[in-house]
Amino acid sequence: MIQGFKDFLMRGNVVELAVAVVMGAALTALVTSFGDAFLNPLITLATGGADIGGSFEINGVEFPYGLFINGLLVFFLTAAAVYFVIVLPFNKLRERFMTPEEEEHVEREEQIVLLEQIRDALRADREG
C-alpha cells in the first residue's frame, strides 16, 4: 500500500498537475503586481509611449501592444520561476530517493501509456 502511494507521488503527472495549479492560482496576484509595478513602466520607457506600455492607433482604434509584451514577459518569468523553484528540485529529490528499479518501473509505465496513445491515434486516423 505504501509502495503504491510512493509510485503515485513519483509519477510525472502529479508534479505537472501541481505545477499547473501553482501557476494558475498561487502566482496570479504576484505576477500581476510584478507586471504592473515593473514591466509596464519599463515598456512605457522603452517605447516612449504615454499609455501603459505603449500603443498605436489606426482609424481611431487603439492597439495597446505593450500589454501583450507585458503578458509575454510575465508568462516566461513565471514559467522560469516555477521550473527552478518546483520542477528542478523535485527532479533532484526524485533522483536521490528513488532506486534505479523504481525509476525503471515508473519509466516503463509512462512508455506504455505513450504507446497506447500512439496506437489509439493511429486507429482513429484509419477509421476517420
Contacts in CASP RR format, 6 or more apart in sequence:
PFRMAT RR
TARGET T0000
AUTHOR 0000-0000-0000
METHOD contacts of the structure
MODEL  1
MIQGFKDFLMRGNVVELAVAVVMGAALTALVTSFGDAFLNPLITLATGGA
DIGGSFEINGVEFPYGLFINGLLVFFLTAAAVYFVIVLPFNKLRERFMTP
EEEEHVEREEQIVLLEQIRDALRADREG
6 102 0 8 1.000
7 102 0 8 1.000
7 105 0 8 1.000
7 106 0 8 1.000
8 14 0 8 1.000
10 94 0 8 1.000
10 98 0 8 1.000
10 102 0 8 1.000
10 106 0 8 1.000
11 106 0 8 1.000
11 109 0 8 1.000
11 110 0 8 1.000
12 106 0 8 1.000
12 110 0 8 1.000
15 86 0 8 1.000
15 87 0 8 1.000
15 90 0 8 1.000
18 86 0 8 1.000
19 82 0 8 1.000
19 86 0 8 1.000
19 87 0 8 1.000
22 82 0 8 1.000
22 86 0 8 1.000
23 78 0 8 1.000
23 79 0 8 1.000
23 82 0 8 1.000
27 78 0 8 1.000
27 81 0 8 1.000
27 82 0 8 1.000
31 74 0 8 1.000
31 77 0 8 1.000
31 78 0 8 1.000
32 74 0 8 1.000
34 74 0 8 1.000
34 77 0 8 1.000
35 70 0 8 1.000
35 71 0 8 1.000
35 73 0 8 1.000
35 74 0 8 1.000
39 69 0 8 1.000
39 70 0 8 1.000
39 71 0 8 1.000
39 73 0 8 1.000
39 74 0 8 1.000
40 52 0 8 1.000
40 53 0 8 1.000
40 66 0 8 1.000
40 70 0 8 1.000
41 53 0 8 1.000
43 53 0 8 1.000
43 54 0 8 1.000
43 66 0 8 1.000
43 69 0 8 1.000
43 70 0 8 1.000
44 50 0 8 1.000
44 51 0 8 1.000
44 52 0 8 1.000
44 53 0 8 1.000
44 54 0 8 1.000
47 53 0 8 1.000
47 54 0 8 1.000
47 66 0 8 1.000
48 54 0 8 1.000
49 55 0 8 1.000
51 62 0 8 1.000
51 64 0 8 1.000
52 64 0 8 1.000
52 66 0 8 1.000
52 67 0 8 1.000
52 70 0 8 1.000
53 64 0 8 1.000
53 65 0 8 1.000
53 66 0 8 1.000
53 67 0 8 1.000
53 69 0 8 1.000
53 70 0 8 1.000
54 64 0 8 1.000
54 65 0 8 1.000
54 66 0 8 1.000
55 62 0 8 1.000
55 63 0 8 1.000
55 64 0 8 1.000
55 65 0 8 1.000
55 66 0 8 1.000
56 62 0 8 1.000
56 63 0 8 1.000
56 65 0 8 1.000
57 63 0 8 1.000
94 103 0 8 1.000
95 103 0 8 1.000
98 106 0 8 1.000
END
